[in-house]
Amino acid sequence: MKKKRKKRVPIGVKILGLVISLIVIIVITITGVFIVMSFKKDQEKAGNIAHQTARSLSYMPIAQDAFYQNEKIEDLKNIVDNLLEDIEASAIVVTYHNRFFIVRGNPDTIIQLMDDPANEKALIFGSNYVKTIGDKKNKVLVGVSPIFVEHGEYKQLEGTIMVAYDQKQILKDVMSESITLLIVSSIVLLAGLFGSIMLAKDIKKDTLGLEPGEIADLYHERKAVFMSIKDGLIVVDQTGVINMINRSAKHLLNIKGDVKGLHLAQLFDGADTIWKLSNSDVSKEFEYCGKVMLISRQEVRRHNQVKGMIISLYDKTEIRKMARSLSEERHYIEDLRAQAHEFKNKMYVISGLIQLGKTREAVQFLMEETSSLEDQNKFISESIKDEKVQAIILGKKAKASEQHVTFNVHPESALGILPPHISLNALVTALGNLIDNAIEAVKGQDETNVSLFFTDVGNDIIFEVSDNGPGVREEEGSVFKKGFSTKGEGRGYGLWNVMMEVNRLSGEIEMQSNTKGTTFTIFIPKHP
Amino acid sequence: MKKWLLLTATALMLASCGNGTGTGNESGDAGEGKTDFPKKNIEIVAPASPGGGWDLTARTVQKVLKDNDLVDKNINVQNKPGGGGEVGWKYLQKKDSHTLAVNSGLLVTNKLLGTSQLTYEDFTPLAILATEWQSIAVAEDSPYETLEDLMKAIKEDPKGIKIGVGPALGNDDHLSLVQAADEYGINPSDLNFLVYEGGGDVVTALLGHHVDFVTTSMSEVKDQHLAGKVRILAISSDERLDELKDVPTYKEEGVDMVFPHWRGIMGPPGMSEDEIAYWDDKLGEMVQTDQWLDLLDNNDWDDYYMDSKETTKFLGEQTKLYEELVEDAGLGK
């Protein structure tokens, strides 16, 4: 079941929503609590006032006298009116026994009191109390006191006083008080609205106008891109601490595990060279763990300040390998072409002899050629069990022959099947280069001699290539350096490649050279 | 949403941890308190001025407990008058278990009459100690020979018959008559009460023929009855009393009611079971001492002892009884 992607709520709306709902909840809660508390308090106060007023009125002689003296009734009415105003009660009622004697105040409240007289207990038991009458909507708090008329020795219960507070009135008063609170809350709400809009704007400014969701998407996208790039990429901050590193970079630098937070210098030797790169556009070749890479850096700037750096590593080893195998192929083709040329020359000789009618000479020449070829081939195929080496040597023989260079394989040479860790490519590179160099060295001399000796007696496989060329003048070490050549610009990778291959096979290479010739010897262990 | 839930859950966990430690401490304290009760002096609250019935009860209990060495600690009586017992009892509510207060039927009726919110359930009832009995008395030359005569007369002309009572309406003197009248089918609000300052004034009014009859404690009229100046028509006990063999009970006179004017003692709310057991033990012993029984006789009280369990049950019954009485009267039946 595929869910439709949820629509994102903009950050501004989120903040606004949160702030408004928070403020509204707070305002409602505080106002509600205020109203409930005030209502309770006012109700309690009303109850107390009702009770006390009823009680003190009942003690006033005039309340007792009014029952018997008509002229006192007006006075009592006046007192009740004044009291009603002073204590803001809804109604005050004086009864003579259960007959309503004086009624003052809100008619609705008085009708409620008539319907449900709150004074029954006071009339029978002479007690003082506060009673709530009416239904839920029209509650009335009534303070009730009995009126005892003094008769000297004794007193008699003759009536009651009821002081009533309508709860609706109390609630109304509380509500009007809470309006101030609501006004203040509204101002706070407005301030909150303004503040949250500003906050949202500010956040968007920091995020270049992007919503957080978009930022997250961007982040994931960019991370995936970053990780999938074939070139090695390392992102560091201005101090050189690693923030990000992709898979290729880890692979190139032989790193496993998490390196985030480490310093570049802890990551690999020679990392300081990166800092020495002055111009971020220039890339530099860098060698590490037998890998050749191009390293370059790009500064990350914000507000014209360097915030970090992106280091890219570009593996040249692969390209180098490709170029080399291409050149090996070219050598093969060259060797084959040379061989074909040789045979073509011999074919001309045979064809010439036949045209001249010297059939016997032709047959004899053919016989000699084939037997010498067979001898050679036979020797090579017998002394060398490994076909890879056979192929290389036969190729080189043809090349030497074409260049008119004498190329001999020492008759004592012998080689079994090579162990599998020695690849054809490595041999082509190592042996082929040495032989090519030797052929090149003696080319053009009157007497040319290149000889190859190999043996696998003992723990090492030994190849020795000798020539009678003019020798190498340079120090032995520098000939193996990359780019060293006596042959001009753009060359000089041969010996360096030879050494790389030999090193890879854990072997060694030696050179002896004087004016009469040069000998290179390669030792490759049978068991790496 | 999940985050909110998580936050709430954390808050709840914190809150519950807080509660846990709190209760642990409290129970520890209570555990220590059990073993050596009482730890300090005992205070008995008389919720009235010195000289009244409650004061007398408190001081009698103090004297008997002390004289018989029933309690190691000192016992003091505190007078907290006001509000028909309300002031003293509210004071007790705030004290620890070393404070007790005497009580009576007012503990039940105050709430019913609307003058107080307190009930016996706001306290720890410990014991009912003694009771007086209510009586109805007429002057020696009154035309009413029996209770029945009197009630018939009231029924005919409720306003014409003046009744002496004191010191206030709503007390047991008043209520007992309201109940009796109710049993006779007389509307209590029609009764014509003359309210005097106290029991003594009521008797004086009766002797002076200012009232037709009085409702009061038996002890107020006993001497006059024995002297032949007044006639007690009925007494609210379930059986005739030894000292007044000639006076019939209400029951005998056809009013199915026993009306004790009891006095008891209670502690503050939340007393431990051990503390309650302590007082059951001590007060149970006290009411059996000769001194206590002598003092009861002197005050014309009857032994009415109930232990804490019986007292709680009794107070429940009393509440129901008074409730019916007051509500019926309130409806003007």
Interface residues (C-beta under 8 A of the other chain):
Chain A: H97 N98 E120 K121 L123 I124 F125 G126 S127 N128 Y129 V130 K131 V144 P146 F148 H151 E153 Y154 K155 Q156 L157
Chain B: L113 G114 T115 G164 A168 L169 G170 H174 L175 V178 P188 S189 N192 F193 L194 V195 Y196 D201 A205 H210 V326 A329 G330 L331 G332
